Amino acid sequence: MTTRKRLGIVVYAPALVGNDRRALDSVHGMERALPGLRLEWRVTERRRLAALPQRDAWLVEGIGDGGFPLVCNGDESYPVTVWGRGRSGLFSPGGQAQVEVHAKLPLDKPVIAAAAAVLEGVAEGARALWGEATPDDAAVDIAYQTAPTPQGPPSPRRGLPALKLFEHIRSPEIPYYLGWLNYWSPAAAEAIGFPDPARDAELLSRSRRTATGGWVVQLTDAPLDLDNPAHLDALKRAYERFPEIGGRAAPS
């Protein structure tokens, strides 16, 4: 695999059960958003690539433990992957089991141009409550916001706020954290009070409505780079605007 910069996507949805078509819909949504993308390969136990001529049937049959197996585009020089991981209700808001759908893509011009559509496709296919897309470098800093850590109290970097563990957030509709691109279902948008025309004019200028009435909200024009003071300030302002995110406060 290459070491080029990557865009990570994760969306959170109710756990998959049985022959749940949401796994397929999420993969299909990702393929529609990136012209020419076909996720018709798997990685074997020996770390080899193997074609999936019956990809859809294989994927549905592979649903288990609330998630689904990894599929990829079969190109080691330009790897694109997506998979679903179940999250127990013991470690989820409201005690409700979830699936986290993860995707990884190269952070290049075609992906940057299509990133909002890719996030929307993955999220709406999974019937997600919320999700986000963020370059890996910024995601490392954001991960330090979760509190507490195994080593003790939280140690957020760059003056970002500390966030609660997922299981300590009162409702699965409340986003756990922010990213560069943010998908908020209608329920999530209502839970955090978005949009407010009087306060959200700047965010609305970089937002798009989805087919189901949700939102994709973009914090910065270029991919989030927390070494850029303007980007860091945009992230901090968004946390100030939405204190419910990360379980920091109840909505007013």
N, C-alpha and C positions, 0 to 999 in steps of 0.2 A: 504494500500500500504506500501511497505517496505521503509526503509530510506537508503538503500544501495546506493553507488555512481552510477551516471548515465552518460550515453553518450547521448548528444543531437545532433541531425542532423537537419539541415534546408537547403533547396535548393530553389532557386528563379527561377520562370519560367513565361512565359506569362500566363495571367489569363485563367482559365478554362471557357469554354462556352458550354451550352447545354449538350448533351450526350458525353462529352469529355472523350475519352478512356485513356487519360494520367493519370487520377486518378487511374484507375485499373492497368495500367502498372507500376506505381510507387509502389503500394502495392505488386504486383506480383514480382517486382524486389527485394523488400526487403525480401520476402519469399524465393525466390531462393537463396539469399545470405546467409541465416541462415538455415541450414538443420533442418527440423522438425518444423519450425515456421509456424503457421497458424493464420492469423489475421481475425478470423471469429466471433468476438464478438463485441458488442457495449455496451456503458454505458447509462443507462436510466436516465430520469430526476430525479429519486429518488436515483441515484448513485448506481444502481444495475447492475449486468452484465446480458446481454441477448444474447443468441446465434443468429447467422445470418445464417440460412440454405441456403438462397439465397443471400449471401454476395455481389457478383458482381453486381447483378441487383439492390440491395438496395443501394449500393455505388453510382452507376451512377445516380439513381433517386434522390439521396440526394445532388447532385451538385447544388450549389447555391451561389450567391454573390462572384463568382470567386473561391470558395474553395470546399471542400468535408468533410463529417462528420468523426469523429474519429472512428477508428476500433482498436481492441486490441486482444491479445492472450488469454484473459479470465483467466489468472493466476495471482491472486493478490499477490502471493509471488514472482513472477518473471514477473513484468508487462512490456510488449512491446506495444507501441502505435504508431499510425501514423494518421495524419489528414492534411487537407489543408485549409489555411486561405487566403481569398482574400485581396489584398492590392490595394486601389484606386490609380488611376493615379495621383491624387492630391498629393500623398505621395510617389511616385515612380520616379525613374530616367526617364527623357525624357517624363514625363507625361503618361507613358504606364502602364496600370493596370497589376498587377502580382498576382500569387499565390505563397504563401510560404508553402511548404510541410515540416511539422515538424514530427520528429520521436524521441522517447525516448526509450532507452534500458538500462538494467543493465550493468555496466562497469565491466565485469568479463572476464576471459580468453577466452571463446569461442567468445564473442562479440569483444574483442580486436583483436583476430586473423582474424575475418571476417569483421572488421569495414570498411576497404577500399572497399570491395565488396558490403557491405550494402549501403554505400554512393553512389557508382557508380550505383547500382540498383535503388535506389530512384531517383537520379538525372537524369539518362538517361530515366527512365520511364516517368518522368514528362517533358522531353525535356528541362531541366533546362539550364539556362545560366551559373550559377555558384552555389556553395553551400559549406558547410563545416560541419565537425563533430568534436566536442570538449567536453571533460568532463565538467560537470556542474561547478565545482569549478573554472576552468580557464575561463569559459564563463562569469562568473560574472565580473572578471577583464576586459575582452575584452569589455563588454557592457559599461563600463565607458569611453570608447574612443569616443563614439558618441558625436558630438558637434552640437549645444549647448544643454544643459540639461534644464529641466524646472526650475531648481534652479539657472541658470545663465551660466557662461562660463564653458567649459568642464574641467573636473578634472581627466584626465587619471591617472591610478595607475601605479606604477612600472616603470615610465619613458617611457611608450608606447605613440605613437603619437596620437593626437586628430584627429578624423575623422569627415567628414561632415555628415549631415543628408541625408537620402536616396534621398529625393527629390531634393537635391542640387548637386547630382552627375549627370554628363552630359549624361551618357549612361547606359542603363540597363545591358550591357555586362561587365561593370567594377565592380569587386567585391567590396562590401562595407567594408569588413574587412577580416582578416585571422583567421584560426582555426588550430587545430591539423592536421586534414586531409582536404584538399581543393580540391573541384571539379571545374575544369575550362573547359567549353565547348571550341570548337575550336575558337569561336568568342571571348570568354573571354581571352583565352590564347593570341590571337593576340592583343587584346586591351592593355594588360599589358606587352607584349613583351617576353612571355615565349614560348619555351625555347631558351636561348642563350647558346650554348655549352661552350663558353668561361667563362661565369659567373655562370652557373647553374649546374656545375658538381655535387656538393654535393646534391642539390635538386633532380637532375635526378637520383641519386643513390637510392632515396627513392620514385620514381615516377612510375606510371604505366599508359600506354595508354589505353583508353577505346574503345569500339567497334565503337563508332561514331567519333573517332579521337580526343576526349577530353583527359583530364589528371586528375588523382588523385595524388595529391602532398602531401607528408607526411613530416611535419617539424621536428619531433623527432621520434626516434624509439619507445619509450614508450609513453603512452598517455600524452598529454601536462600537465605539472605541473609547474606553474609559481613560486612556492617556490623553484624550482630547478634552480640555476643560469644558467646552461647550456641551459635549455629549454627557459628561459626568453631571453637569448642572441640569440637563434635561431629565436625566434619570432621577436625580434628587427631587426635582420639582414634581415629577409624576408621583413619587412616593408621598410627597406632602399633599398633593391633591387627593389621593386615594388612601387615607389612613387605614381603611379596612383591609387592604391587601397585606397579606402576611399575618393576619390576625392581630394587628397592632391596636385597633380601635373598632368600636361598633359604629355603624353608619349613623349619621345625625338625622 
